[in-house]
Amino acid sequence: MAPGTPRLVVPIDLNSKPWQQKLPLHNRWHPDIPPAAEVKTGEVFRVEMVDWTGGAIKDDDSALDIKTIDLSTVHYLSGPIRISDKKGVPAQPGDLLVVEICNLGPLPGDEWGFTATFDRENGGGFLTDHFPCATKAIWYFEGIYAYSPQIPGVRFPGLTHPGIVGTAPSMELLNIWNERERELEENGIKSLKLCEVVHQRPLASLPSTKGCVLGGIKEGTPEWEKIAVEAARTIPGRENGGNCDIKNLSRGSKIYLPVFIEGANLSTGDMHFSQGDGEIAFCGAIEMSGFLELKCEIIRGGMKEYLTPMGPTPLHVNPIFEIGPVEPRFSEWLVFEGISVDESGKQHYLDATVAYKRAVLNAIDYLSKFGYSKEQSYLLLSCCPCEGRISGIVDAPNAVATLAIPTAIFDQDIRPRTNKVPVGPRIVRTPDVLKCTYDGNLPTTRNPSAAT
């Protein structure tokens, strides 16, 4: 007998807020957030998700919603989902949870998404010192393809995936997270820089009751007050998986997640229609609402068997990901190299972050020769299926990173050729991205050698 339709375990009403859903969503990690649903191994089930802002960003002609969004209120996850085997025995700490993505896509009737950069003083992004203002582009879906009125002349198939898939931490692991991130937040500002830009983004997002949503735990209760001050933000990926933003986790992929509490408490969200490696704009994938159809298995004792701790405790492990067989097929790429020398000419020692930033800036400036604004190129490289690589990390002093762009996504030939690049109004790509002014006073990086 053919298998039945996947059971919907977490439904979404797009007209309701995340905390008003039939099964309220959550935007924190904590072992005491109660399961919203339970499934057994081998069962194919369906999970629906809001976009990561919970519907705060609109399909309109303004970027003001991006500029003013409260980032403490985002990353709404569906779940947690308790996982048990066919005999009803739940996953146990030390097990490995195998999550297979059987199918996924946008929610019917909501076939659109957005890509954006945050204001530099409200989250910023990888290149926030070059692009300090809030910008936004809307994308519409035609089957597997996406196009944007704000970035004309580009159309590409999406490699759709969830940005977040993770299990709940144990209390011991949660305490490890909070301690190390609090130390970074308190002391790192005195010494840490990213690409020579001091404090261009928050160093860590510590637990906060502001904007905290804890699923079935009602706000204002003593239980909510206790958990809210402990629960970890969902911004970074950690030992439990979480916000890893791996673009290749699409149909047919398997994710091997460590289990830290009974039942595993699987959560997922942050659906992306498409994303480039690095998601450089921060809000840089094509963000959308969506659904996943999943199937789980439990490998008893799998953490010890397959995951080697890279840290002081057995909890310092990381998931394994198996890439699925379905992805867009491109045969021609234009590849941009970057080395660990920053825009001021300063030499960095084997710094892959600086090298990747340089590769991205090289690509942005190159595309501006073909009629695109630099803001259009920045958003495009964040969400199109480009490939980022650490190509060299051994030859001192320069790390080498590359960014490969599939040439087929453009309606013009962007390769260098013997006749000169066309110039003039006829190749200008209009309209531009939606944009707000930058009203802050942080210094902005300018490259005196870049194209205007």
Phi, psi and omega per residue, in radians:
M1 nan 2.366 -3.138
A2 -1.148 2.552 3.110
P3 -1.131 2.645 -3.133
G4 -1.366 3.062 3.076
T5 -1.088 2.372 3.130
P6 -0.927 2.365 -3.123
R7 -1.290 2.258 3.102
L8 -1.388 1.960 -3.092
V9 -1.781 -0.435 3.065
V10 -2.302 1.726 3.117
P11 -1.479 2.726 3.106
I12 -2.233 2.328 2.980
D13 -1.847 1.941 -3.058
L14 -1.154 -0.226 3.123
N15 -1.622 0.046 -3.137
S16 -2.032 2.667 3.093
K17 -1.253 2.789 -3.129
P18 -0.954 -0.666 -3.112
W19 -1.452 -0.087 3.116
Q20 -1.779 0.032 -3.113
Q21 -1.145 2.771 3.084
K22 -0.950 -0.725 2.978
L23 -2.022 1.694 -3.013
P24 -0.949 2.502 -3.114
L25 -1.482 3.067 3.101
H26 -2.448 2.703 3.132
N27 -2.294 0.552 3.062
R28 -2.488 2.775 2.999
W29 -1.798 2.239 3.066
H30 -2.859 2.448 -3.109
P31 -1.154 -0.349 -3.066
D32 -1.657 0.031 3.003
I33 -1.198 2.100 -2.993
P34 -1.241 2.600 3.086
P35 -1.054 2.447 3.061
A36 -1.571 -0.346 -3.100
A37 -2.765 2.932 3.092
E38 -2.402 2.412 3.079
V39 -2.323 2.844 3.090
K40 -1.941 2.715 -3.125
T41 -1.046 2.527 3.141
G42 1.516 -0.249 -3.135
E43 -1.478 2.290 3.021
V44 -1.532 2.140 -3.072
F45 -2.288 2.790 -3.056
R46 -2.013 2.347 3.088
V47 -2.160 2.228 3.066
E48 -1.790 2.647 -3.035
M49 -2.457 2.517 2.945
V50 -1.372 2.898 2.981
D51 -1.161 2.877 -2.939
W52 -1.119 -0.327 3.099
T53 -1.609 -0.015 -3.126
G54 1.228 0.446 3.121
G55 1.584 0.218 -3.115
A56 -1.280 -0.420 -3.121
I57 -1.708 2.322 -2.993
K58 -1.917 2.716 3.016
D59 -1.468 1.460 -3.102
D60 -2.496 -2.953 -3.057
D61 -1.825 0.542 -3.090
S62 -2.441 2.579 3.027
A63 -1.791 0.189 -3.103
L64 -1.094 -0.601 3.129
D65 -1.130 -0.578 3.059
I66 -1.204 -0.736 -3.093
K67 -1.118 -0.631 -2.981
T68 -1.807 0.023 -3.060
I69 -1.096 2.482 3.096
D70 -1.580 1.872 -3.040
L71 -1.296 -0.068 3.037
S72 -1.387 -0.170 -3.020
T73 -1.884 0.225 -2.985
V74 -1.897 -3.056 -3.093
H75 1.144 0.976 3.117
Y76 -1.363 2.188 -3.063
L77 -1.908 2.547 3.026
S78 -1.593 2.349 -3.069
G79 2.196 -2.756 -0.087
P80 -1.184 2.723 3.127
I81 -2.055 2.124 3.138
R82 -1.417 2.309 -3.075
I83 -1.963 2.208 3.083
S84 -2.211 2.773 3.071
D85 -1.412 -3.127 -3.058
K86 -1.102 -0.387 3.118
K87 -1.547 -0.018 3.140
G88 1.562 0.117 3.122
V89 -1.488 2.107 -3.067
P90 -1.231 2.757 2.979
A91 -0.959 2.515 -3.086
Q92 -2.067 2.691 3.044
P93 -0.926 2.339 -3.081
G94 1.726 -0.268 3.062
D95 -1.334 2.937 3.023
L96 -2.032 2.198 3.139
L97 -1.682 2.141 3.116
V98 -1.715 2.054 -3.127
V99 -1.976 2.000 3.128
E100 -1.788 2.257 3.086
I101 -1.539 1.888 -3.111
C102 -1.506 -0.628 -3.124
N103 -2.804 2.802 3.138
L104 -2.937 2.875 3.112
G105 2.925 3.141 3.070
P106 -1.246 2.712 3.060
L107 -1.195 2.359 3.114
P108 -0.977 2.352 -3.117
G109 1.497 0.004 -3.122
D110 -2.346 0.797 -3.001
E111 -1.485 1.161 3.047
W112 -2.706 2.872 3.106
G113 -2.679 -3.067 -3.095
F114 -2.550 2.673 3.000
T115 -2.227 2.520 -3.026
A116 -2.729 2.822 2.896
T117 -2.053 2.401 3.111
F118 -1.444 2.702 3.008
D119 -0.984 2.489 -3.041
R120 -1.002 -0.566 -3.115
E121 -1.667 0.248 3.059
N122 -2.457 1.030 3.082
G123 1.907 -0.747 3.091
G124 1.130 -2.446 -3.101
G125 3.053 -3.099 -3.074
F126 -1.038 -0.687 -3.118
L127 -1.943 0.587 -3.037
T128 -1.123 -0.405 3.099
D129 -1.279 -0.373 3.052
H130 -1.645 -0.551 -3.044
F131 -2.228 1.402 -2.997
P132 -1.422 -0.244 -3.030
C133 -1.668 2.761 3.095
A134 -1.290 2.322 3.088
T135 -2.362 2.840 -3.116
K136 -2.677 2.469 2.965
A137 -2.272 2.391 3.095
I138 -1.681 2.426 3.104
W139 -2.099 2.434 3.061
Y140 -2.003 2.579 -3.034
F141 -1.853 2.341 3.006
E142 -2.142 1.542 -3.038
G143 1.133 -2.085 -3.127
I144 -1.526 -0.049 -3.050
Y145 -1.799 2.674 3.055
A146 -2.222 2.523 3.018
Y147 -2.493 2.731 -3.103
S148 -2.281 2.266 3.033
P149 -1.080 -0.435 -3.096
Q150 -1.511 -0.235 3.101
I151 -2.281 1.297 -3.035
P152 -1.196 2.769 3.092
G153 1.438 0.217 -3.129
V154 -2.313 2.372 3.061
R155 -2.651 2.311 -3.097
F156 -2.641 2.700 3.049
P157 -1.350 2.495 -3.136
G158 -1.573 2.530 2.951
L159 -1.802 1.480 -2.951
T160 -1.262 2.429 -3.062
H161 -2.827 2.774 2.995
P162 -1.470 2.330 3.080
G163 -1.259 -0.520 -3.071
I164 -2.159 2.163 2.914
V165 -2.456 2.146 -3.094
G166 -2.822 2.857 3.068
T167 -1.809 2.829 -3.132
A168 -1.295 2.494 3.076
P169 -1.363 2.719 2.907
S170 -1.316 2.934 3.114
M171 -1.120 -0.620 3.109
E172 -1.106 -0.771 3.139
L173 -1.201 -0.686 3.108
L174 -1.041 -0.721 3.118
N175 -1.127 -0.642 3.082
I176 -1.082 -0.823 3.122
W177 -0.982 -0.920 -3.032
N178 -1.127 -0.638 -3.125
E179 -1.181 -0.834 -3.074
R180 -1.235 -0.607 -3.131
E181 -1.326 -0.564 3.081
R182 -1.179 -0.690 3.105
E183 -1.093 -0.709 3.103
L184 -1.115 -0.779 -3.117
E185 -1.121 -0.678 -3.057
E186 -1.377 -0.584 -3.001
N187 -1.966 -0.394 -3.048
G188 -1.194 -0.501 -3.107
I189 -1.058 -0.406 -3.117
K190 -1.388 -0.335 -2.985
S191 -2.352 -0.442 -2.970
L192 -1.583 2.454 3.043
K193 -2.336 2.677 3.017
L194 -2.107 1.995 -3.108
C195 0.967 0.654 3.083
E196 1.194 0.273 3.067
V197 -1.893 2.033 -3.070
V198 -1.307 2.201 3.012
H199 0.855 0.803 -3.119
Q200 -1.297 -0.336 3.097
R201 -2.495 2.814 3.040
P202 -0.982 2.400 -3.129
L203 -1.280 -0.520 3.098
A204 -2.778 2.743 3.086
S205 -1.957 1.755 -3.035
L206 -1.429 2.856 3.101
P207 -0.928 2.437 -3.121
S208 -2.678 2.431 3.080
T209 -1.312 -0.320 -3.138
K210 -1.157 2.156 3.104
G211 1.270 0.138 -3.055
C212 -1.287 2.243 3.077
V213 -2.206 2.184 -2.981
L214 -2.085 0.679 3.054
G215 1.097 -2.131 -3.061
G216 -1.374 -0.010 3.114
I217 -1.556 2.085 -3.022
K218 -1.296 2.286 3.129
E219 -1.059 2.421 3.105
G220 1.683 -0.241 3.099
T221 -1.359 2.768 3.091
P222 -0.998 -0.647 3.122
E223 -1.111 -0.742 3.127
W224 -1.104 -0.787 -3.109
E225 -1.061 -0.684 -3.136
K226 -1.188 -0.827 -3.051
I227 -1.245 -0.646 -3.038
A228 -1.077 -0.569 -3.123
V229 -1.440 -0.152 3.133
E230 -1.876 -0.506 -2.945
A231 -1.140 2.412 -3.089
A232 -1.442 2.497 3.013
R233 -1.164 2.726 -3.057
T234 -1.703 0.164 -3.047
I235 -1.086 -0.926 -3.075
P236 -1.612 2.722 2.902
G237 -1.283 2.578 -3.137
R238 -2.479 -2.820 -3.105
E239 -1.059 -0.437 -3.106
N240 -1.531 0.132 -3.012
G241 1.611 -1.864 3.076
G242 1.363 -2.383 -2.990
N243 -1.473 1.273 -3.099
C244 -1.569 -0.377 3.063
D245 0.905 0.826 3.109
I246 -1.602 1.935 -2.934
K247 -1.185 -0.363 -3.079
N248 -1.496 0.053 3.122
L249 -1.453 1.286 -3.071
S250 -2.004 -2.695 -3.098
R251 -0.940 2.302 3.101
G252 1.511 -0.087 3.130
S253 -1.279 2.686 3.008
K254 -2.179 2.461 -3.140
I255 -2.135 2.190 -3.116
Y256 -1.812 1.757 -2.998
L257 -1.819 2.366 3.038
P258 -1.171 2.559 3.116
V259 -1.866 2.189 -3.077
F260 -1.954 -0.359 3.120
I261 -2.349 2.848 3.126
E262 -1.061 2.281 -3.135
G263 1.567 -0.176 3.129
A264 1.235 -0.719 -3.109
N265 0.923 1.239 -3.136
L266 -1.339 2.329 3.051
S267 -2.293 2.673 3.142
T268 -2.649 2.788 -3.140
G269 3.023 -2.854 3.091
D270 1.027 0.949 -3.100
M271 -1.203 2.427 3.132
H272 -2.159 2.262 3.001
F273 -1.254 -0.641 3.136
S274 -2.796 2.734 3.111
Q275 -2.784 2.514 2.982
G276 -1.555 2.737 3.133
D277 -1.033 2.207 3.138
G278 1.761 -0.377 -3.084
E279 0.721 0.997 -2.856
I280 -1.073 -0.456 -3.089
A281 -1.444 -0.004 -3.106
F282 1.364 -1.083 2.965
C283 -1.627 0.933 -2.749
G284 -1.845 -0.174 2.993
A285 -1.367 3.128 2.893
I286 -1.500 1.708 -3.060
E287 -1.319 2.420 -3.097
M288 -2.737 2.877 2.869
S289 -1.344 2.859 -3.111
G290 -3.088 -3.039 3.106
F291 -2.394 2.681 2.977
L292 -2.183 2.454 2.918
E293 -1.964 2.070 -2.943
L294 -2.130 2.781 2.980
K295 -2.443 2.358 -3.058
C296 -2.051 2.622 2.960
E297 -2.328 2.791 3.118
I298 -2.105 2.195 3.003
I299 -1.755 1.842 -3.080
R300 -1.133 2.267 -3.125
G301 1.187 0.309 -3.009
G302 -1.210 -0.428 3.133
M303 -1.083 -0.864 -3.132
K304 -1.175 -0.596 -3.069
E305 -1.255 -0.670 -2.944
Y306 -2.097 -0.335 -3.058
L307 -1.972 2.076 3.115
T308 -1.606 2.147 3.117
P309 -1.070 2.311 3.050
M310 -1.954 1.116 -3.085
G311 3.052 -3.020 -2.982
P312 -1.367 -0.200 -3.116
T313 -2.280 2.864 3.063
P314 -1.122 -0.177 3.140
L315 -1.472 -0.213 -3.082
H316 -1.465 1.167 3.138
V317 -2.102 2.981 3.085
N318 -2.396 2.633 -3.111
P319 -1.149 2.884 2.993
I320 -1.996 2.463 -3.118
F321 -2.136 2.370 3.087
E322 -1.967 2.068 -3.054
I323 -1.310 2.414 3.137
G324 -1.354 3.002 -3.050
P325 -1.533 -0.020 -3.027
V326 -1.929 2.088 3.078
E327 -2.795 2.764 3.079
P328 -1.025 2.566 -3.127
R329 -1.907 2.036 3.084
F330 -2.145 2.458 -3.114
S331 -1.952 -0.294 -3.101
E332 -2.225 2.280 -3.076
W333 -2.313 2.598 2.965
L334 -1.932 2.141 -2.967
V335 -1.949 2.271 3.138
F336 -1.925 2.316 -3.112
E337 -1.757 2.597 3.004
G338 -2.400 2.581 3.094
I339 -2.133 2.915 -3.033
S340 -1.467 0.987 2.969
V341 -2.184 2.126 -3.002
D342 -1.441 -3.094 -3.032
E343 -1.149 -0.388 3.102
S344 -1.456 -0.097 -3.083
G345 1.592 0.047 -3.120
K346 -1.293 2.361 3.098
Q347 -1.423 2.249 3.001
H348 -1.937 2.658 -3.072
Y349 -1.622 1.890 3.050
L350 0.831 0.727 -3.107
D351 -1.623 1.795 -3.085
A352 -1.193 -0.484 3.106
T353 -1.146 -0.812 3.100
V354 -1.085 -0.726 -3.133
A355 -1.100 -0.727 -3.139
Y356 -1.211 -0.670 3.076
K357 -1.041 -0.739 3.133
R358 -1.117 -0.709 3.107
A359 -1.092 -0.742 -3.137
V360 -1.149 -0.775 3.120
L361 -1.090 -0.667 3.083
N362 -1.057 -0.759 -3.130
A363 -1.164 -0.727 3.132
I364 -1.076 -0.824 -3.125
D365 -1.140 -0.632 3.111
Y366 -1.110 -0.815 -3.111
L367 -1.142 -0.437 3.119
S368 -1.149 -0.347 3.090
K369 -1.259 -0.248 -3.092
F370 -1.897 0.375 3.004
G371 1.746 -0.062 -3.121
Y372 -1.584 2.464 2.988
S373 -1.234 2.794 -3.136
K374 -1.191 -0.519 3.061
E375 -1.172 -0.703 3.071
Q376 -1.052 -0.782 -3.126
S377 -1.148 -0.707 3.129
Y378 -1.029 -0.871 3.135
L379 -1.149 -0.708 -3.120
L380 -1.078 -0.804 -3.110
L381 -1.205 -0.308 3.086
S382 -1.398 -0.481 -3.003
C383 -2.078 -0.282 3.109
C384 -1.367 2.838 -3.054
P385 -1.360 0.995 3.083
C386 -1.452 2.790 -3.041
E387 -2.008 2.150 3.072
G388 -1.817 2.482 -3.107
R389 -2.444 2.504 2.831
I390 -1.560 1.792 -3.004
S391 -1.509 -0.487 3.123
G392 -2.608 2.231 -3.129
I393 -2.345 0.281 -3.044
V394 -2.102 -0.336 -3.006
D395 -1.661 1.595 -3.107
A396 -1.071 2.485 0.080
P397 -1.700 0.031 -2.960
N398 -1.809 2.058 2.831
A399 -1.238 2.604 3.110
V400 -2.162 2.177 3.062
A401 -2.106 2.668 3.122
T402 -2.293 2.656 3.050
L403 -2.260 2.079 -3.090
A404 -1.877 2.200 -3.119
I405 -1.914 2.221 3.064
P406 -1.218 2.136 -3.046
T407 -1.230 -0.373 -3.067
A408 -1.219 -0.206 -3.104
I409 -1.357 -0.214 -3.104
F410 -1.708 2.673 3.084
D411 -1.585 0.174 3.070
Q412 -2.415 2.794 3.117
D413 -1.410 1.988 -3.078
I414 -1.739 0.140 3.140
R415 -1.355 2.587 3.022
P416 -1.070 2.483 3.131
R417 -2.617 2.995 -2.987
T418 -1.145 -0.690 3.066
N419 -1.366 2.606 -2.995
K420 -1.202 2.775 3.062
V421 -1.056 2.322 3.105
P422 -1.104 2.503 -3.130
V423 -2.242 2.846 3.059
G424 1.909 3.029 -3.063
P425 -1.045 -0.435 -3.045
R426 -1.161 -0.326 3.125
I427 -1.880 0.026 3.128
V428 -1.157 2.274 -3.113
R429 -1.623 1.897 -3.136
T430 -2.172 2.706 -0.044
P431 -1.331 2.970 3.126
D432 -1.504 3.124 3.081
V433 -1.143 2.739 3.033
L434 -1.231 2.406 -2.950
K435 -2.539 2.534 2.985
C436 -1.915 2.874 3.036
T437 -1.336 2.720 3.009
Y438 -1.745 2.093 -3.046
D439 -1.865 0.078 3.138
G440 -1.457 -3.093 -3.087
N441 -2.241 0.306 3.067
L442 -1.252 2.557 -3.114
P443 -1.135 2.524 -3.137
T444 -1.946 2.376 -3.140
T445 -1.399 2.281 3.070
R446 -2.116 2.343 3.091
N447 -1.726 1.899 -3.054
P448 -1.151 -0.286 -3.119
S449 -1.693 -0.049 -3.067
A450 -1.318 2.798 3.052
A451 -1.181 2.582 3.141
T452 -1.373 nan nan
